[in-house]
């Protein structure tokens, strides 16, 4: 079987959403609404403890602060961890 040549690096320039198993381009508003609905759905049907966030020590302090604020205030859980302690 012949080997395929590596594809050049291509960056996404628009968000993608899944409809019927297929990805399609979407607006930022639609993509963010879908992401928020996913978090909301998990929280509402399985409880806040069903959601967790893992942060990274290589991220900025501000990014880690926003991650913990999001999970504690918006989701309502303390399920946040990071690789800072390893």
PDB file of N, CA, C and O in Angstrom, chain B, residues numbered from 101:
ATOM      1  N   UNK B 101       0.849  -1.172   0.000  1.00  0.00           N
ATOM      2  CA  UNK B 101       0.000   0.000   0.000  1.00  0.00           C
ATOM      3  C   UNK B 101       0.898   1.240   0.000  1.00  0.00           C
ATOM      4  O   UNK B 101       1.766   1.361   0.864  1.00  0.00           O
ATOM      5  N   UNK B 102       0.711   2.157  -0.944  1.00  0.00           N
ATOM      6  CA  UNK B 102       1.576   3.341  -0.998  1.00  0.00           C
ATOM      7  C   UNK B 102       1.309   4.272   0.188  1.00  0.00           C
ATOM      8  O   UNK B 102       0.183   4.389   0.671  1.00  0.00           O
ATOM      9  N   UNK B 103       2.367   4.922   0.633  1.00  0.00           N
ATOM     10  CA  UNK B 103       2.242   5.881   1.734  1.00  0.00           C
ATOM     11  C   UNK B 103       1.796   7.226   1.185  1.00  0.00           C
ATOM     12  O   UNK B 103       2.228   7.665   0.119  1.00  0.00           O
ATOM     13  N   UNK B 104       0.922   7.863   1.944  1.00  0.00           N
ATOM     14  CA  UNK B 104       0.459   9.196   1.541  1.00  0.00           C
ATOM     15  C   UNK B 104       1.456  10.242   2.002  1.00  0.00           C
ATOM     16  O   UNK B 104       2.046  10.132   3.077  1.00  0.00           O
ATOM     17  N   UNK B 105       1.632  11.243   1.183  1.00  0.00           N
ATOM     18  CA  UNK B 105       2.512  12.352   1.562  1.00  0.00           C
ATOM     19  C   UNK B 105       1.860  13.139   2.687  1.00  0.00           C
ATOM     20  O   UNK B 105       0.639  13.292   2.698  1.00  0.00           O
ATOM     21  N   UNK B 106       2.649  13.646   3.640  1.00  0.00           N
ATOM     22  CA  UNK B 106       2.060  14.422   4.727  1.00  0.00           C
ATOM     23  C   UNK B 106       1.356  15.672   4.197  1.00  0.00           C
ATOM     24  O   UNK B 106       1.818  16.326   3.262  1.00  0.00           O
ATOM     25  N   UNK B 107       0.240  15.972   4.817  1.00  0.00           N
ATOM     26  CA  UNK B 107      -0.520  17.157   4.412  1.00  0.00           C
ATOM     27  C   UNK B 107       0.092  18.404   5.049  1.00  0.00           C
ATOM     28  O   UNK B 107       0.576  18.342   6.179  1.00  0.00           O
ATOM     29  N   UNK B 108       0.078  19.515   4.351  1.00  0.00           N
ATOM     30  CA  UNK B 108       0.600  20.743   4.958  1.00  0.00           C
ATOM     31  C   UNK B 108      -0.288  21.162   6.128  1.00  0.00           C
ATOM     32  O   UNK B 108      -1.489  20.892   6.140  1.00  0.00           O
ATOM     33  N   UNK B 109       0.311  21.812   7.090  1.00  0.00           N
ATOM     34  CA  UNK B 109      -0.411  22.279   8.261  1.00  0.00           C
ATOM     35  C   UNK B 109      -1.476  23.280   7.830  1.00  0.00           C
ATOM     36  O   UNK B 109      -1.184  24.271   7.159  1.00  0.00           O
ATOM     37  N   UNK B 110      -2.710  23.005   8.225  1.00  0.00           N
ATOM     38  CA  UNK B 110      -3.808  23.914   7.883  1.00  0.00           C
ATOM     39  C   UNK B 110      -4.519  24.305   9.162  1.00  0.00           C
ATOM     40  O   UNK B 110      -4.897  23.446   9.959  1.00  0.00           O
ATOM     41  N   UNK B 111      -4.698  25.569   9.353  1.00  0.00           N
ATOM     42  CA  UNK B 111      -5.354  26.090  10.540  1.00  0.00           C
ATOM     43  C   UNK B 111      -6.822  26.356  10.236  1.00  0.00           C
ATOM     44  O   UNK B 111      -7.166  26.852   9.163  1.00  0.00           O
ATOM     45  N   UNK B 112      -7.692  26.018  11.204  1.00  0.00           N
ATOM     46  CA  UNK B 112      -9.110  26.338  11.043  1.00  0.00           C
ATOM     47  C   UNK B 112      -9.291  27.847  11.118  1.00  0.00           C
ATOM     48  O   UNK B 112      -8.693  28.519  11.959  1.00  0.00           O
ATOM     49  N   UNK B 113     -10.105  28.356  10.247  1.00  0.00           N
ATOM     50  CA  UNK B 113     -10.347  29.804  10.247  1.00  0.00           C
ATOM     51  C   UNK B 113     -11.777  30.135  10.655  1.00  0.00           C
ATOM     52  O   UNK B 113     -12.120  31.306  10.819  1.00  0.00           O
ATOM     53  N   UNK B 114     -12.597  29.129  10.816  1.00  0.00           N
ATOM     54  CA  UNK B 114     -13.977  29.327  11.242  1.00  0.00           C
ATOM     55  C   UNK B 114     -14.361  28.158  12.144  1.00  0.00           C
ATOM     56  O   UNK B 114     -13.858  27.050  11.960  1.00  0.00           O
ATOM     57  N   UNK B 115     -15.244  28.386  13.114  1.00  0.00           N
ATOM     58  CA  UNK B 115     -15.648  27.267  13.958  1.00  0.00           C
ATOM     59  C   UNK B 115     -16.449  26.235  13.167  1.00  0.00           C
ATOM     60  O   UNK B 115     -17.088  26.557  12.165  1.00  0.00           O
ATOM     61  N   UNK B 116     -16.402  24.997  13.635  1.00  0.00           N
ATOM     62  CA  UNK B 116     -17.168  23.916  13.024  1.00  0.00           C
ATOM     63  C   UNK B 116     -18.136  23.359  14.058  1.00  0.00           C
ATOM     64  O   UNK B 116     -17.791  23.243  15.234  1.00  0.00           O
ATOM     65  N   UNK B 117     -19.339  23.016  13.630  1.00  0.00           N
ATOM     66  CA  UNK B 117     -20.324  22.362  14.498  1.00  0.00           C
ATOM     67  C   UNK B 117     -20.757  21.076  13.815  1.00  0.00           C
ATOM     68  O   UNK B 117     -20.681  20.945  12.593  1.00  0.00           O
ATOM     69  N   UNK B 118     -21.211  20.134  14.623  1.00  0.00           N
ATOM     70  CA  UNK B 118     -21.609  18.830  14.091  1.00  0.00           C
ATOM     71  C   UNK B 118     -23.122  18.796  13.922  1.00  0.00           C
ATOM     72  O   UNK B 118     -23.869  19.049  14.868  1.00  0.00           O
ATOM     73  N   UNK B 119     -23.563  18.483  12.719  1.00  0.00           N
ATOM     74  CA  UNK B 119     -24.980  18.288  12.393  1.00  0.00           C
ATOM     75  C   UNK B 119     -25.126  16.935  11.734  1.00  0.00           C
ATOM     76  O   UNK B 119     -24.562  16.699  10.665  1.00  0.00           O
ATOM     77  N   UNK B 120     -25.880  16.042  12.362  1.00  0.00           N
ATOM     78  CA  UNK B 120     -26.100  14.718  11.780  1.00  0.00           C
ATOM     79  C   UNK B 120     -24.814  13.951  11.545  1.00  0.00           C
ATOM     80  O   UNK B 120     -24.712  13.204  10.573  1.00  0.00           O
ATOM     81  N   UNK B 121     -23.837  14.119  12.410  1.00  0.00           N
ATOM     82  CA  UNK B 121     -22.583  13.400  12.282  1.00  0.00           C
ATOM     83  C   UNK B 121     -21.567  14.054  11.363  1.00  0.00           C
ATOM     84  O   UNK B 121     -20.444  13.566  11.236  1.00  0.00           O
ATOM     85  N   UNK B 122     -21.941  15.141  10.725  1.00  0.00           N
ATOM     86  CA  UNK B 122     -21.042  15.831   9.807  1.00  0.00           C
ATOM     87  C   UNK B 122     -20.677  17.206  10.363  1.00  0.00           C
ATOM     88  O   UNK B 122     -21.521  17.900  10.930  1.00  0.00           O
ATOM     89  N   UNK B 123     -19.415  17.592  10.196  1.00  0.00           N
ATOM     90  CA  UNK B 123     -18.985  18.932  10.599  1.00  0.00           C
ATOM     91  C   UNK B 123     -19.307  19.925   9.502  1.00  0.00           C
ATOM     92  O   UNK B 123     -19.156  19.644   8.313  1.00  0.00           O
ATOM     93  N   UNK B 124     -19.758  21.102   9.935  1.00  0.00           N
ATOM     94  CA  UNK B 124     -20.025  22.169   8.968  1.00  0.00           C
ATOM     95  C   UNK B 124     -19.587  23.495   9.574  1.00  0.00           C
ATOM     96  O   UNK B 124     -19.587  23.641  10.796  1.00  0.00           O
ATOM     97  N   UNK B 125     -19.215  24.459   8.743  1.00  0.00           N
ATOM     98  CA  UNK B 125     -18.827  25.767   9.251  1.00  0.00           C
ATOM     99  C   UNK B 125     -20.010  26.456   9.934  1.00  0.00           C
ATOM    100  O   UNK B 125     -21.163  26.277   9.541  1.00  0.00           O
ATOM    101  N   UNK B 126     -19.700  27.247  10.963  1.00  0.00           N
ATOM    102  CA  UNK B 126     -20.737  27.966  11.704  1.00  0.00           C
ATOM    103  C   UNK B 126     -20.188  29.324  12.130  1.00  0.00           C
ATOM    104  O   UNK B 126     -18.983  29.573  12.077  1.00  0.00           O
ATOM    105  N   UNK B 127     -21.092  30.184  12.547  1.00  0.00           N
ATOM    106  CA  UNK B 127     -20.665  31.474  13.084  1.00  0.00           C
ATOM    107  C   UNK B 127     -20.124  31.267  14.494  1.00  0.00           C
ATOM    108  O   UNK B 127     -20.383  30.242  15.125  1.00  0.00           O
ATOM    109  N   UNK B 128     -19.372  32.246  14.979  1.00  0.00           N
ATOM    110  CA  UNK B 128     -18.867  32.165  16.349  1.00  0.00           C
ATOM    111  C   UNK B 128     -20.021  32.143  17.340  1.00  0.00           C
ATOM    112  O   UNK B 128     -19.969  31.424  18.338  1.00  0.00           O
ATOM    113  N   UNK B 129     -21.063  32.924  17.072  1.00  0.00           N
ATOM    114  CA  UNK B 129     -22.211  32.946  17.989  1.00  0.00           C
ATOM    115  C   UNK B 129     -22.860  31.564  18.092  1.00  0.00           C
ATOM    116  O   UNK B 129     -23.187  31.111  19.189  1.00  0.00           O
ATOM    117  N   UNK B 130     -23.046  30.896  16.951  1.00  0.00           N
ATOM    118  CA  UNK B 130     -23.659  29.569  16.975  1.00  0.00           C
ATOM    119  C   UNK B 130     -22.759  28.564  17.699  1.00  0.00           C
ATOM    120  O   UNK B 130     -23.238  27.766  18.504  1.00  0.00           O
ATOM    121  N   UNK B 131     -21.463  28.606  17.414  1.00  0.00           N
ATOM    122  CA  UNK B 131     -20.540  27.664  18.042  1.00  0.00           C
ATOM    123  C   UNK B 131     -20.493  27.863  19.559  1.00  0.00           C
ATOM    124  O   UNK B 131     -20.517  26.890  20.312  1.00  0.00           O
ATOM    125  N   UNK B 132     -20.428  29.109  20.006  1.00  0.00           N
ATOM    126  CA  UNK B 132     -20.404  29.375  21.444  1.00  0.00           C
ATOM    127  C   UNK B 132     -21.727  29.021  22.097  1.00  0.00           C
ATOM    128  O   UNK B 132     -21.743  28.520  23.221  1.00  0.00           O
ATOM    129  N   UNK B 133     -22.841  29.273  21.413  1.00  0.00           N
ATOM    130  CA  UNK B 133     -24.144  28.872  21.947  1.00  0.00           C
ATOM    131  C   UNK B 133     -24.225  27.357  22.123  1.00  0.00           C
ATOM    132  O   UNK B 133     -24.769  26.867  23.113  1.00  0.00           O
ATOM    133  N   UNK B 134     -23.681  26.623  21.157  1.00  0.00           N
ATOM    134  CA  UNK B 134     -23.695  25.156  21.262  1.00  0.00           C
ATOM    135  C   UNK B 134     -22.808  24.672  22.400  1.00  0.00           C
ATOM    136  O   UNK B 134     -23.174  23.744  23.122  1.00  0.00           O
ATOM    137  N   UNK B 135     -21.651  25.290  22.564  1.00  0.00           N
ATOM    138  CA  UNK B 135     -20.760  24.901  23.664  1.00  0.00           C
ATOM    139  C   UNK B 135     -21.425  25.184  25.006  1.00  0.00           C
ATOM    140  O   UNK B 135     -21.386  24.350  25.911  1.00  0.00           O
ATOM    141  N   UNK B 136     -22.033  26.359  25.134  1.00  0.00           N
ATOM    142  CA  UNK B 136     -22.724  26.709  26.382  1.00  0.00           C
ATOM    143  C   UNK B 136     -23.878  25.751  26.640  1.00  0.00           C
ATOM    144  O   UNK B 136     -24.101  25.343  27.780  1.00  0.00           O
ATOM    145  N   UNK B 137     -24.606  25.392  25.605  1.00  0.00           N
ATOM    146  CA  UNK B 137     -25.719  24.455  25.763  1.00  0.00           C
ATOM    147  C   UNK B 137     -25.219  23.084  26.217  1.00  0.00           C
ATOM    148  O   UNK B 137     -25.889  22.410  26.999  1.00  0.00           O
ATOM    149  N   UNK B 138     -24.059  22.673  25.737  1.00  0.00           N
ATOM    150  CA  UNK B 138     -23.483  21.398  26.158  1.00  0.00           C
ATOM    151  C   UNK B 138     -23.131  21.395  27.636  1.00  0.00           C
ATOM    152  O   UNK B 138     -23.442  20.440  28.347  1.00  0.00           O
ATOM    153  N   UNK B 139     -22.478  22.466  28.108  1.00  0.00           N
ATOM    154  CA  UNK B 139     -22.168  22.582  29.536  1.00  0.00           C
ATOM    155  C   UNK B 139     -23.450  22.633  30.362  1.00  0.00           C
ATOM    156  O   UNK B 139     -23.575  21.951  31.379  1.00  0.00           O
ATOM    157  N   UNK B 140     -24.396  23.448  29.911  1.00  0.00           N
ATOM    158  CA  UNK B 140     -25.660  23.601  30.630  1.00  0.00           C
ATOM    159  C   UNK B 140     -26.414  22.281  30.701  1.00  0.00           C
ATOM    160  O   UNK B 140     -26.954  21.924  31.748  1.00  0.00           O
ATOM    161  N   UNK B 141     -26.451  21.557  29.587  1.00  0.00           N
ATOM    162  CA  UNK B 141     -27.146  20.278  29.546  1.00  0.00           C
ATOM    163  C   UNK B 141     -26.537  19.258  30.493  1.00  0.00           C
ATOM    164  O   UNK B 141     -27.260  18.558  31.202  1.00  0.00           O
ATOM    165  N   UNK B 142     -25.206  19.168  30.510  1.00  0.00           N
ATOM    166  CA  UNK B 142     -24.535  18.234  31.425  1.00  0.00           C
ATOM    167  C   UNK B 142     -24.816  18.609  32.868  1.00  0.00           C
ATOM    168  O   UNK B 142     -25.117  17.746  33.693  1.00  0.00           O
ATOM    169  N   UNK B 143     -24.718  19.890  33.173  1.00  0.00           N
ATOM    170  CA  UNK B 143     -24.961  20.353  34.539  1.00  0.00           C
ATOM    171  C   UNK B 143     -26.400  20.106  34.962  1.00  0.00           C
ATOM    172  O   UNK B 143     -26.648  19.646  36.076  1.00  0.00           O
ATOM    173  N   UNK B 144     -27.353  20.406  34.084  1.00  0.00           N
ATOM    174  CA  UNK B 144     -28.770  20.295  34.440  1.00  0.00           C
ATOM    175  C   UNK B 144     -29.254  18.846  34.528  1.00  0.00           C
ATOM    176  O   UNK B 144     -30.109  18.533  35.357  1.00  0.00           O
ATOM    177  N   UNK B 145     -28.721  17.962  33.686  1.00  0.00           N
ATOM    178  CA  UNK B 145     -29.203  16.582  33.694  1.00  0.00           C
ATOM    179  C   UNK B 145     -28.418  15.670  34.629  1.00  0.00           C
ATOM    180  O   UNK B 145     -28.979  14.732  35.196  1.00  0.00           O
ATOM    181  N   UNK B 146     -27.122  15.939  34.796  1.00  0.00           N
ATOM    182  CA  UNK B 146     -26.293  15.049  35.614  1.00  0.00           C
ATOM    183  C   UNK B 146     -25.733  15.721  36.856  1.00  0.00           C
ATOM    184  O   UNK B 146     -25.044  15.084  37.652  1.00  0.00           O
ATOM    185  N   UNK B 147     -26.026  17.008  37.026  1.00  0.00           N
ATOM    186  CA  UNK B 147     -25.537  17.740  38.192  1.00  0.00           C
ATOM    187  C   UNK B 147     -24.188  18.396  37.930  1.00  0.00           C
ATOM    188  O   UNK B 147     -23.461  17.990  37.024  1.00  0.00           O
ATOM    189  N   UNK B 148     -23.854  19.417  38.728  1.00  0.00           N
ATOM    190  CA  UNK B 148     -22.609  20.150  38.504  1.00  0.00           C
ATOM    191  C   UNK B 148     -21.354  19.288  38.654  1.00  0.00           C
ATOM    192  O   UNK B 148     -20.329  19.575  38.034  1.00  0.00           O
ATOM    193  N   UNK B 149     -21.427  18.235  39.470  1.00  0.00           N
ATOM    194  CA  UNK B 149     -20.244  17.388  39.664  1.00  0.00           C
ATOM    195  C   UNK B 149     -19.906  16.560  38.433  1.00  0.00           C
ATOM    196  O   UNK B 149     -18.853  15.924  38.394  1.00  0.00           O
ATOM    197  N   UNK B 150     -20.778  16.553  37.423  1.00  0.00           N
ATOM    198  CA  UNK B 150     -20.493  15.812  36.198  1.00  0.00           C
ATOM    199  C   UNK B 150     -19.529  16.562  35.293  1.00  0.00           C
ATOM    200  O   UNK B 150     -19.053  16.007  34.303  1.00  0.00           O
ATOM    201  N   UNK B 151     -19.237  17.810  35.618  1.00  0.00           N
ATOM    202  CA  UNK B 151     -18.348  18.642  34.802  1.00  0.00           C
ATOM    203  C   UNK B 151     -17.053  18.869  35.561  1.00  0.00           C
ATOM    204  O   UNK B 151     -17.069  19.106  36.769  1.00  0.00           O
ATOM    205  N   UNK B 152     -15.945  18.798  34.865  1.00  0.00           N
ATOM    206  CA  UNK B 152     -14.652  19.085  35.456  1.00  0.00           C
ATOM    207  C   UNK B 152     -13.776  19.807  34.455  1.00  0.00           C
ATOM    208  O   UNK B 152     -13.980  19.699  33.246  1.00  0.00           O
ATOM    209  N   UNK B 153     -12.813  20.535  34.955  1.00  0.00           N
ATOM    210  CA  UNK B 153     -11.891  21.286  34.106  1.00  0.00           C
ATOM    211  C   UNK B 153     -10.473  20.957  34.538  1.00  0.00           C
ATOM    212  O   UNK B 153     -10.179  20.890  35.732  1.00  0.00           O
ATOM    213  N   UNK B 154      -9.608  20.755  33.576  1.00  0.00           N
ATOM    214  CA  UNK B 154      -8.200  20.542  33.851  1.00  0.00           C
ATOM    215  C   UNK B 154      -7.442  21.707  33.257  1.00  0.00           C
ATOM    216  O   UNK B 154      -7.571  21.991  32.066  1.00  0.00           O
ATOM    217  N   UNK B 155      -6.658  22.378  34.064  1.00  0.00           N
ATOM    218  CA  UNK B 155      -5.907  23.550  33.650  1.00  0.00           C
ATOM    219  C   UNK B 155      -4.429  23.183  33.532  1.00  0.00           C
ATOM    220  O   UNK B 155      -4.034  22.078  33.903  1.00  0.00           O
ATOM    221  N   UNK B 156      -3.628  24.082  33.030  1.00  0.00           N
ATOM    222  CA  UNK B 156      -2.222  23.789  32.799  1.00  0.00           C
ATOM    223  C   UNK B 156      -1.321  24.845  33.433  1.00  0.00           C
ATOM    224  O   UNK B 156      -1.622  26.038  33.398  1.00  0.00           O
ATOM    225  N   UNK B 157      -0.224  24.394  34.007  1.00  0.00           N
ATOM    226  CA  UNK B 157       0.713  25.330  34.638  1.00  0.00           C
ATOM    227  C   UNK B 157       1.422  26.205  33.609  1.00  0.00           C
ATOM    228  O   UNK B 157       1.980  27.242  33.967  1.00  0.00           O
ATOM    229  N   UNK B 158       1.410  25.811  32.356  1.00  0.00           N
ATOM    230  CA  UNK B 158       2.045  26.626  31.322  1.00  0.00           C
ATOM    231  C   UNK B 158       1.141  27.765  30.856  1.00  0.00           C
ATOM    232  O   UNK B 158       1.585  28.661  30.138  1.00  0.00           O
ATOM    233  N   UNK B 159      -0.117  27.729  31.261  1.00  0.00           N
ATOM    234  CA  UNK B 159      -1.030  28.837  30.947  1.00  0.00           C
ATOM    235  C   UNK B 159      -0.712  30.004  31.881  1.00  0.00           C
ATOM    236  O   UNK B 159      -0.046  29.835  32.902  1.00  0.00           O
ATOM    237  N   UNK B 160      -1.188  31.163  31.522  1.00  0.00           N
ATOM    238  CA  UNK B 160      -0.953  32.331  32.366  1.00  0.00           C
ATOM    239  C   UNK B 160      -1.779  32.237  33.646  1.00  0.00           C
ATOM    240  O   UNK B 160      -2.766  31.505  33.705  1.00  0.00           O
ATOM    241  N   UNK B 161      -1.370  32.978  34.658  1.00  0.00           N
ATOM    242  CA  UNK B 161      -2.148  33.035  35.897  1.00  0.00           C
ATOM    243  C   UNK B 161      -3.564  33.508  35.613  1.00  0.00           C
ATOM    244  O   UNK B 161      -4.521  33.018  36.212  1.00  0.00           O
ATOM    245  N   UNK B 162      -3.695  34.461  34.700  1.00  0.00           N
ATOM    246  CA  UNK B 162      -5.012  34.989  34.367  1.00  0.00           C
ATOM    247  C   UNK B 162      -5.897  33.912  33.737  1.00  0.00           C
ATOM    248  O   UNK B 162      -7.087  33.829  34.043  1.00  0.00           O
ATOM    249  N   UNK B 163      -5.326  33.095  32.865  1.00  0.00           N
ATOM    250  CA  UNK B 163      -6.101  32.026  32.230  1.00  0.00           C
ATOM    251  C   UNK B 163      -6.530  30.988  33.260  1.00  0.00           C
ATOM    252  O   UNK B 163      -7.666  30.514  33.233  1.00  0.00           O
ATOM    253  N   UNK B 164      -5.626  30.635  34.162  1.00  0.00           N
ATOM    254  CA  UNK B 164      -5.985  29.685  35.217  1.00  0.00           C
ATOM    255  C   UNK B 164      -7.043  30.265  36.147  1.00  0.00           C
ATOM    256  O   UNK B 164      -7.921  29.538  36.612  1.00  0.00           O
ATOM    257  N   UNK B 165      -6.972  31.565  36.424  1.00  0.00           N
ATOM    258  CA  UNK B 165      -7.977  32.211  37.256  1.00  0.00           C
ATOM    259  C   UNK B 165      -9.342  32.162  36.577  1.00  0.00           C
ATOM    260  O   UNK B 165     -10.344  31.844  37.218  1.00  0.00           O
ATOM    261  N   UNK B 166      -9.386  32.475  35.288  1.00  0.00           N
ATOM    262  CA  UNK B 166     -10.652  32.453  34.557  1.00  0.00           C
ATOM    263  C   UNK B 166     -11.223  31.039  34.514  1.00  0.00           C
ATOM    264  O   UNK B 166     -12.435  30.859  34.633  1.00  0.00           O
ATOM    265  N   UNK B 167     -10.368  30.039  34.347  1.00  0.00           N
ATOM    266  CA  UNK B 167     -10.835  28.650  34.319  1.00  0.00           C
ATOM    267  C   UNK B 167     -11.481  28.268  35.648  1.00  0.00           C
ATOM    268  O   UNK B 167     -12.567  27.689  35.665  1.00  0.00           O
ATOM    269  N   UNK B 168     -10.818  28.590  36.768  1.00  0.00           N
ATOM    270  CA  UNK B 168     -11.397  28.228  38.060  1.00  0.00           C
ATOM    271  C   UNK B 168     -12.639  29.050  38.352  1.00  0.00           C
ATOM    272  O   UNK B 168     -13.580  28.540  38.960  1.00  0.00           O
ATOM    273  N   UNK B 169     -12.669  30.296  37.938  1.00  0.00           N
ATOM    274  CA  UNK B 169     -13.859  31.127  38.154  1.00  0.00           C
ATOM    275  C   UNK B 169     -15.035  30.572  37.356  1.00  0.00           C
ATOM    276  O   UNK B 169     -16.152  30.495  37.867  1.00  0.00           O
ATOM    277  N   UNK B 170     -14.788  30.188  36.114  1.00  0.00           N
ATOM    278  CA  UNK B 170     -15.837  29.621  35.271  1.00  0.00           C
ATOM    279  C   UNK B 170     -16.431  28.372  35.896  1.00  0.00           C
ATOM    280  O   UNK B 170     -17.649  28.256  36.031  1.00  0.00           O
ATOM    281  N   UNK B 171     -15.561  27.429  36.283  1.00  0.00           N
ATOM    282  CA  UNK B 171     -16.071  26.156  36.778  1.00  0.00           C
ATOM    283  C   UNK B 171     -16.774  26.320  38.128  1.00  0.00           C
ATOM    284  O   UNK B 171     -17.730  25.600  38.412  1.00  0.00           O
ATOM    285  N   UNK B 172     -16.318  27.246  38.953  1.00  0.00           N
ATOM    286  CA  UNK B 172     -16.936  27.426  40.269  1.00  0.00           C
ATOM    287  C   UNK B 172     -18.210  28.255  40.206  1.00  0.00           C
ATOM    288  O   UNK B 172     -19.189  27.933  40.879  1.00  0.00           O
ATOM    289  N   UNK B 173     -18.212  29.313  39.409  1.00  0.00           N
ATOM    290  CA  UNK B 173     -19.373  30.209  39.365  1.00  0.00           C
ATOM    291  C   UNK B 173     -20.397  29.768  38.322  1.00  0.00           C
ATOM    292  O   UNK B 173     -21.578  29.633  38.642  1.00  0.00           O
ATOM    293  N   UNK B 174     -19.970  29.546  37.097  1.00  0.00           N
ATOM    294  CA  UNK B 174     -20.915  29.225  36.022  1.00  0.00           C
ATOM    295  C   UNK B 174     -21.431  27.793  36.113  1.00  0.00           C
ATOM    296  O   UNK B 174     -22.613  27.542  35.877  1.00  0.00           O
ATOM    297  N   UNK B 175     -20.550  26.855  36.454  1.00  0.00           N
ATOM    298  CA  UNK B 175     -20.959  25.450  36.525  1.00  0.00           C
ATOM    299  C   UNK B 175     -21.447  25.096  37.921  1.00  0.00           C
ATOM    300  O   UNK B 175     -22.428  24.366  38.065  1.00  0.00           O
ATOM    301  N   UNK B 176     -20.779  25.599  38.948  1.00  0.00           N
ATOM    302  CA  UNK B 176     -21.201  25.340  40.323  1.00  0.00           C
ATOM    303  C   UNK B 176     -20.516  24.143  40.963  1.00  0.00           C
ATOM    304  O   UNK B 176     -21.099  23.459  41.804  1.00  0.00           O
ATOM    305  N   UNK B 177     -19.276  23.893  40.560  1.00  0.00           N
ATOM    306  CA  UNK B 177     -18.532  22.777  41.143  1.00  0.00           C
ATOM    307  C   UNK B 177     -17.106  23.212  41.439  1.00  0.00           C
ATOM    308  O   UNK B 177     -16.632  24.217  40.909  1.00  0.00           O
ATOM    309  N   UNK B 178     -16.436  22.463  42.276  1.00  0.00           N
ATOM    310  CA  UNK B 178     -15.020  22.710  42.554  1.00  0.00           C
ATOM    311  C   UNK B 178     -14.130  21.728  41.809  1.00  0.00           C
ATOM    312  O   UNK B 178     -12.951  21.594  42.136  1.00  0.00           O
ATOM    313  N   UNK B 179     -14.674  21.040  40.814  1.00  0.00           N
ATOM    314  CA  UNK B 179     -13.920  20.038  40.059  1.00  0.00           C
ATOM    315  C   UNK B 179     -12.970  20.705  39.072  1.00  0.00           C
ATOM    316  O   UNK B 179     -13.211  20.715  37.864  1.00  0.00           O
ATOM    317  N   UNK B 180     -11.898  21.257  39.601  1.00  0.00           N
ATOM    318  CA  UNK B 180     -10.854  21.834  38.753  1.00  0.00           C
ATOM    319  C   UNK B 180      -9.518  21.355  39.276  1.00  0.00           C
ATOM    320  O   UNK B 180      -9.285  21.330  40.485  1.00  0.00           O
ATOM    321  N   UNK B 181      -8.660  20.981  38.381  1.00  0.00           N
ATOM    322  CA  UNK B 181      -7.339  20.488  38.754  1.00  0.00           C
ATOM    323  C   UNK B 181      -6.344  21.039  37.740  1.00  0.00           C
ATOM    324  O   UNK B 181      -6.728  21.552  36.689  1.00  0.00           O
ATOM    325  N   UNK B 182      -5.084  20.926  38.064  1.00  0.00           N
ATOM    326  CA  UNK B 182      -4.056  21.363  37.122  1.00  0.00           C
ATOM    327  C   UNK B 182      -2.807  20.537  37.335  1.00  0.00           C
ATOM    328  O   UNK B 182      -2.690  19.788  38.305  1.00  0.00           O
ATOM    329  N   UNK B 183      -1.892  20.687  36.424  1.00  0.00           N
ATOM    330  CA  UNK B 183      -0.624  19.973  36.541  1.00  0.00           C
ATOM    331  C   UNK B 183       0.373  20.763  37.382  1.00  0.00           C
ATOM    332  O   UNK B 183       1.551  20.409  37.432  1.00  0.00           O
ATOM    333  N   UNK B 184      -0.082  21.835  38.049  1.00  0.00           N
ATOM    334  CA  UNK B 184       0.809  22.633  38.883  1.00  0.00           C
ATOM    335  C   UNK B 184       1.393  21.821  40.027  1.00  0.00           C
ATOM    336  O   UNK B 184       2.519  22.087  40.448  1.00  0.00           O
ATOM    337  N   UNK B 185       0.677  20.861  40.531  1.00  0.00           N
ATOM    338  CA  UNK B 185       1.126  20.136  41.712  1.00  0.00           C
ATOM    339  C   UNK B 185       2.023  18.955  41.403  1.00  0.00           C
ATOM    340  O   UNK B 185       2.488  18.281  42.322  1.00  0.00           O
ATOM    341  N   UNK B 186       2.278  18.688  40.122  1.00  0.00           N
ATOM    342  CA  UNK B 186       3.125  17.532  39.797  1.00  0.00           C
ATOM    343  C   UNK B 186       4.551  17.940  39.602  1.00  0.00           C
ATOM    344  O   UNK B 186       5.402  17.096  39.322  1.00  0.00           O
TER     345      UNK B 186
END
